[in-house]
Amino acid sequence: MMKIGIVGGTGYTGVELLRLLALHPKVQIDVITSRGEAGTRVADLFPNLRGYIDVEFSEPDQSVLADCDLVFFATPNGIAMGMAEQLLGRGVRIIDLAADFRLKQAAVWQQWYGIDHVCPELLKEAVYGLPEVNRSQISKARLVANPGCYPTAVQLGFLPLLEAGCVDHSVLIADCKSGVSGAGRKASFRGR
């Protein structure tokens, strides 16, 4: 049984991850963090998980997360990179669902996200987590950089055309739209 930690369990990504992992036969969710909901039972906040997840949200604590086999970061950009070195050093594998490890060059990351990358040496190690392209590397990786919704949609849409030689890659255009979840959840829970 793989011991799982989730940093950021209350946003859209974290809740969907909880839903998927709750029924996985080979994982045990040990830690779910939320600064705003620490001390609250997950099932009290998300009744659909009652009977599946019997854990309280807690403050992020690297010493507790270090006891996990795998930690998911379902957090805003900039959070995972602040904890990654220490967790990897303790043998914990990481899947970052934000953008902290998607780009290989720190200067490019800084240009797009507006902050310095605090562990640029890990950028080259991170495996781009698109299984249709990098399945074998993902299975062995210590650090997986999950692609976002736009890159996934664009790459999976174009990939078969490119592989078949049906299109000229120099003139492809992707026009993408997003709803509320594409920007990340910012609203607070009401009535609590």
Secondary structure by P-SEA (a helix, b strand, c coil): cbbbbbcccccaaaaaaaaaacccccccccbbbbcccccccccccccccccccccccccccaaaaaaccbbbbcccccccccccaaaaaabbbbbbcccccccccaaaaaaaccccccccccccccccccccccaaaaaaccccccccaaaaaaaaaaaaaaaaccccccbbbbbbbbcccccccccccccc
